[in-house]
C-alpha cells in the first residue's frame, strides 16, 4: 500500500479537525473526550490532537468540568460574519416589521440542496410561545413554505422533481407532509401560480407558514424567501393568506421582493 504524501496527510488532518469542529458545534452543553471519540468513531489520541489544534486557534475550549465547547474566538468570528452579511443587514428590518405586525416568528431562509437554511430570524416578544428554529438550522425544503417557494423557481417539470428527489425518500415530519414526486410537482405548480409558498402543518404540528420571495442579489431569481411561521391556534394560515397584500407591502418597502 502506498504511503500518503505529506500534502495528502495535511489534507486528511485538516478534514479531521473540521469534522471535530462540526461535531463540537452539536454539543452546546459540552462534550467529553471519550464521548467525542465515540461520536467521531476515531481513536482518542487522534481526536485529542484535533481538539488541541482547535484550542490553539481559540475555536475550542474546556469548561470547568473538562468538557469541550466551542471557543470564544470561533463564536466571535461567526457572529461578526453573520452580522455583517449584506442579506442579514438588508432583510432584518423587514422581518422585524412582520414580527411586530403578526406577533409570530419570521425567518429569512435560502435553499441548499434538499434543505433550507435559516439565515435570519426574529422572534415575537418575551412571554409568547416561540419556535425552536435557529439561525444556521436546517429543515427539509419540501415540507416548508420557503423551500417549496424556492424550489418552484428551479424545478418546472415532473422529471426535474424526480431528479431532485433521487433515490432518497422524502421525509415526512407530519401526516400532512408531501411524500411523492407527483404531489410535490403539483404543489410547486400551485406555488408558481399564486406567487407564494404555504406550509399547512407539514413540517411541524400546529405550525403553519406563508412565504414570499426575496430578491436580494438579482431581479430574476429569488436569493431566498421570507416566511411568517405561526402557531395555527394563534394565527390561522387563512389569516396570513387574506393579509397577503399587507405582507407584500411591508416586504417591498424593505427592498425584499422585486
ChimeraX attribute file (.defattr): number of C-alpha atoms within 10 A of each C-alpha:
attribute: neighborCount
match mode: 1-to-1
recipient: residues
	/A:1	3
	/A:2	4
	/A:3	7
	/A:4	10
	/A:5	9
	/A:6	8
	/A:7	9
	/A:8	11
	/A:9	12
	/A:10	12
	/A:11	12
	/A:12	12
	/A:13	15
	/A:14	14
	/A:15	13
	/A:16	19
	/A:17	21
	/A:18	15
	/A:19	15
	/A:20	21
	/A:21	19
	/A:22	12
	/A:23	14
	/A:24	21
	/A:25	15
	/A:26	12
	/A:27	14
	/A:28	10
	/A:29	12
	/A:30	18
	/A:31	22
	/A:32	14
	/A:33	16
	/A:34	14
	/A:35	12
	/A:36	23
	/A:37	18
	/A:38	13
	/A:39	13
	/A:40	15
	/A:41	10
	/A:42	14
	/A:43	12
	/A:44	16
	/A:45	11
	/A:46	14
	/A:47	22
	/A:48	18
	/A:49	14
	/A:50	21
	/A:51	26
	/A:52	16
	/A:53	15
	/A:54	20
	/A:55	18
	/A:56	11
	/A:57	13
	/A:58	16
	/A:59	21
	/A:60	25
	/A:61	20
	/A:62	16
	/A:63	14
	/A:64	6
	/A:65	9
	/A:66	12
	/A:67	16
	/A:68	22
	/A:69	23
	/A:70	24
	/A:71	18
	/A:72	13
	/A:73	15
	/A:74	16
	/A:75	14
	/A:76	13
	/A:77	12
	/A:78	11
	/A:79	11
	/A:80	11
	/A:81	12
	/A:82	17
	/A:83	13
	/A:84	10
	/A:85	11
	/A:86	12
	/A:87	20
	/A:88	16
	/A:89	13
	/A:90	14
	/A:91	22
	/A:92	18
	/A:93	16
	/A:94	22
	/A:95	25
	/A:96	18
	/A:97	17
	/A:98	24
	/A:99	21
	/A:100	15
	/A:101	13
	/A:102	17
	/A:103	21
	/A:104	23
	/A:105	27
	/A:106	29
	/A:107	29
	/A:108	29
	/A:109	29
	/A:110	23
	/A:111	23
	/A:112	12
	/A:113	12
	/A:114	15
	/A:115	18
	/A:116	27
	/A:117	23
	/A:118	22
	/A:119	20
	/A:120	22
	/A:121	22
	/A:122	22
	/A:123	20
	/A:124	19
	/A:125	13
	/A:126	7
	/A:127	6
	/A:128	11
	/A:129	15
	/A:130	16
	/A:131	16
	/A:132	7
	/A:133	14
	/A:134	14
	/A:135	15
	/A:136	13
	/A:137	13
	/A:138	18
	/A:139	19
	/A:140	21
	/A:141	24
	/A:142	28
	/A:143	28
	/A:144	28
	/A:145	29
	/A:146	35
	/A:147	28
	/A:148	30
	/A:149	31
	/A:150	31
	/A:151	24
	/A:152	24
	/A:153	16
	/A:154	14
	/A:155	19
	/A:156	14
	/A:157	14
	/A:158	16
	/A:159	13
	/A:160	14
	/A:161	20
	/A:162	16
	/A:163	12
	/A:164	16
	/A:165	17
	/A:166	11
	/A:167	8
	/A:168	7
	/A:169	10
	/A:170	19
	/A:171	15
	/A:172	16
	/A:173	16
	/A:174	13
	/A:175	12
	/A:176	15
	/A:177	21
	/A:178	20
	/A:179	15
	/A:180	14
	/A:181	20
	/A:182	14
	/A:183	12
	/A:184	24
	/A:185	23
	/A:186	12
	/A:187	19
	/A:188	25
	/A:189	18
	/A:190	16
	/A:191	20
	/A:192	17
	/A:193	10
	/A:194	8
	/A:195	13
	/A:196	23
	/A:197	27
	/A:198	27
	/A:199	24
	/A:200	21
	/A:201	22
	/A:202	22
	/A:203	25
	/A:204	19
	/A:205	14
	/A:206	14
	/A:207	20
	/A:208	26
	/A:209	28
	/A:210	26
	/A:211	30
	/A:212	25
	/A:213	26
	/A:214	27
	/A:215	17
	/A:216	19
	/A:217	13
	/A:218	10
	/A:219	11
	/A:220	9
	/A:221	15
	/A:222	21
	/A:223	20
	/A:224	28
	/A:225	29
	/A:226	31
	/A:227	28
	/A:228	28
	/A:229	28
	/A:230	25
	/A:231	21
	/A:232	17
	/A:233	10
	/A:234	13
	/A:235	18
	/A:236	16
	/A:237	23
	/A:238	13
	/A:239	11
	/A:240	21
	/A:241	15
	/A:242	10
	/A:243	11
	/A:244	16
	/A:245	11
	/A:246	14
	/A:247	20
	/A:248	15
	/A:249	12
	/A:250	19
	/A:251	23
	/A:252	14
	/A:253	11
	/A:254	17
	/A:255	15
	/A:256	24
	/A:257	21
	/A:258	14
